[in-house]
Amino acid sequence: MPFENLKDKNIAKDGAKESPQEKEERELLDTIKKAQAGEEEAFQKIVQKYKAQVAGIAYRMVGDYEDAKDISQMVFVKVYQNLNRFDTTKKLSTWLYRITINASIDFIRKFRKHRFEVLDNIMGELKEKKNDVEKVYQRGLVRWAINEAMDSLNPKQRSVFVLRDLEGLDIKEVAQITGMPQATVRWYLHRARAKLRDELIKHHPKILEKAGIKYEMQKS
């Protein structure tokens, strides 16, 4: 059997075996190129891969599930219309998140709607975690208080806070998504945390106290 004709798809060109991350990146790049060539199935794979992240960021920005769904749809329509312009040497997630943040900011400016619905889901969580009802309840109240306090943030402060503190992205990634220098991101993040701290202490001190939360924000 001509073993020399066998090819291991997990072997890179230099002969080194691909890591799982490298394989995932290669497959994603292949999917993007197929989508750019007009393959609908490939585009749907992109949607499936990122729809949860896009919807999550949109929700954290506008605070309403139905509005977040609408924004997500607009985001993917824009992605579909502009995918051929995407530079495949860049990260697709960075491009997607930038579109999502901008769409969310446009929505906020147009409709000025901040109907945070966190408390609507507390009862569902309580049913799932009956053994720890009090902690779940307090955690839900804290999330609700933070979401309400976010109304005090301007769009840029809200964007960096959502991306850094709620989505867990690092400062470099936040800078790439927002198009701001890292120093500017840190400044907006500092101002956002300070505003949230002041709002929480002013309007929801008992919620923080019962949850055992000290009056200080996480450092970047």
C-alpha positions in Angstrom: 0.0 0.0 0.0 1.5 3.4 -1.0 1.7 5.0 2.4 3.3 8.0 0.8 0.0 8.9 -0.8 -1.8 9.1 2.5 -2.4 12.6 3.8 -3.2 13.6 7.3 -5.4 16.7 7.2 -4.3 17.6 10.6 -0.6 18.0 9.5 0.4 21.5 8.7 2.5 22.4 5.7 5.7 22.5 7.7 5.1 18.9 8.9 4.0 19.9 12.4 0.7 18.6 13.7 -2.1 21.2 14.0 -3.3 22.2 17.4 -7.1 22.2 17.9 -7.0 26.0 17.8 -5.1 26.1 14.6 -7.5 23.6 13.1 -10.5 25.6 14.2 -9.0 28.8 12.7 -8.3 27.0 9.4 -11.8 25.7 9.2 -13.3 29.1 10.0 -11.2 30.8 7.4 -12.3 28.2 4.8 -15.9 28.8 5.8 -15.5 32.6 5.5 -14.0 32.2 2.0 -16.9 30.0 0.9 -19.4 32.5 2.3 -17.6 35.3 0.5 -18.0 33.2 -2.7 -21.7 33.1 -2.2 -22.2 29.8 -0.5 -25.3 30.2 1.7 -24.6 27.2 3.9 -21.2 28.6 4.8 -22.8 31.9 5.8 -25.3 30.1 8.0 -22.4 28.3 9.7 -21.0 31.7 10.6 -24.4 32.8 11.9 -24.7 29.7 14.1 -21.2 30.1 15.5 -21.6 33.7 16.6 -25.4 34.3 17.0 -25.3 33.7 20.8 -22.3 36.1 21.3 -23.9 38.8 19.1 -27.3 38.5 20.9 -25.6 38.6 24.3 -23.7 41.7 23.6 -26.7 43.4 22.1 -28.8 42.5 25.1 -26.2 43.8 27.6 -26.1 47.0 25.6 -29.9 47.7 25.3 -31.3 45.6 28.1 -34.3 44.0 26.2 -34.4 40.5 24.7 -36.7 41.4 21.8 -34.7 44.5 20.9 -31.5 42.4 21.1 -33.0 39.9 18.7 -33.9 42.7 16.3 -30.4 44.1 16.6 -28.9 40.7 16.0 -30.9 40.3 12.8 -29.7 43.7 11.6 -26.1 42.8 12.4 -26.1 39.6 10.4 -27.9 41.4 7.5 -25.1 43.9 7.5 -22.5 41.2 7.8 -24.0 39.4 4.8 -24.1 42.6 2.7 -20.4 43.4 3.6 -18.7 40.1 4.0 -16.8 40.4 0.7 -15.1 43.5 2.2 -13.9 41.6 5.3 -10.2 41.2 5.5 -9.5 37.5 6.2 -6.2 38.3 7.8 -8.2 39.9 10.7 -10.3 38.2 13.4 -14.0 37.8 12.3 -15.2 38.1 15.9 -13.6 41.5 16.3 -15.4 42.7 13.1 -18.7 41.2 14.2 -18.5 42.6 17.7 -17.7 46.1 16.3 -20.8 45.9 14.1 -22.9 44.8 17.1 -21.7 47.6 19.4 -22.3 50.2 16.7 -25.8 48.8 15.9 -26.6 48.8 19.6 -25.4 52.4 20.1 -27.5 53.5 17.1 -30.5 51.8 18.6 -30.0 53.4 22.0 -29.7 56.8 20.4 -32.7 56.3 18.2 -35.1 54.7 20.7 -33.6 55.5 24.2 -35.0 52.3 25.5 -33.4 50.6 28.5 -35.9 48.1 29.8 -33.7 45.6 31.6 -35.5 42.3 32.1 -33.2 40.4 34.5 -35.7 40.1 37.2 -38.1 38.4 34.8 -35.8 35.4 34.8 -35.1 35.1 38.5 -38.1 32.7 39.2 -36.8 30.4 36.4 -33.4 30.3 38.0 -34.9 29.7 41.4 -36.8 26.6 40.1 -33.5 25.2 38.6 -31.5 25.8 41.8 -33.8 25.2 44.7 -31.0 24.2 47.0 -29.5 27.7 46.9 -32.5 29.9 46.5 -31.2 32.9 48.6 -27.9 33.1 46.7 -29.7 32.9 43.3 -32.2 35.6 44.4 -29.4 37.9 45.7 -27.4 37.4 42.5 -30.4 38.2 40.4 -31.0 41.4 42.3 -27.4 42.5 41.9 -27.6 41.9 38.1 -30.8 43.9 38.0 -29.2 46.8 40.0 -26.1 46.9 37.7 -28.3 46.8 34.6 -30.4 49.7 36.0 -27.3 51.6 37.0 -26.0 51.2 33.4 -28.5 53.8 32.3 -26.1 56.4 33.8 -23.4 55.5 31.2 -22.9 57.1 27.9 -22.6 54.9 24.8 -18.8 54.6 24.9 -18.7 53.9 28.6 -21.4 51.3 28.2 -19.5 49.7 25.3 -16.2 49.2 27.0 -17.9 48.1 30.3 -20.0 45.5 28.4 -17.0 44.2 26.4 -14.4 44.2 29.2 -16.3 43.5 32.4 -19.4 41.6 31.2 -18.0 39.8 28.1 -14.5 39.3 29.6 -12.5 40.5 26.7 -9.1 42.0 27.3 -8.2 45.7 26.8 -6.5 45.0 23.5 -9.5 43.3 22.1 -11.9 46.0 23.3 -9.6 48.6 21.7 -9.7 46.7 18.4 -13.5 46.4 18.5 -14.3 50.0 19.5 -11.5 51.5 17.4 -10.2 53.4 20.4 -6.6 53.5 21.7 -6.0 51.2 24.7 -5.4 54.2 27.0 -8.8 55.7 25.9 -10.5 52.3 26.6 -9.0 52.3 30.1 -10.2 55.8 30.7 -13.8 55.1 29.6 -13.7 51.8 31.6 -12.5 53.7 34.7 -15.3 56.3 34.3 -17.9 53.6 33.7 -16.9 51.7 36.9 -16.9 54.9 38.9 -20.3 55.9 37.7 -21.7 52.4 38.3 -20.2 52.3 41.8 -21.7 55.7 42.7 -25.1 54.7 41.3 -25.2 51.4 43.1 -24.1 53.0 46.4 -26.7 55.8 46.0 -29.7 53.8 44.9 -29.1 50.1 45.9 -26.8 50.0 49.0 -29.0 47.4 50.7 -28.8 45.0 47.7 -25.0 45.2 47.8 -24.9 44.8 51.5 -27.1 41.7 51.5 -25.1 40.2 48.7 -21.9 40.8 50.6 -20.4 43.0 48.0 -17.9 45.7 49.0 -18.2 49.1 47.5 -15.3 48.8 45.0 -15.1 47.9 41.4 -12.8 45.3 39.8 -9.5 46.5 38.5 -8.6 46.1 34.9 
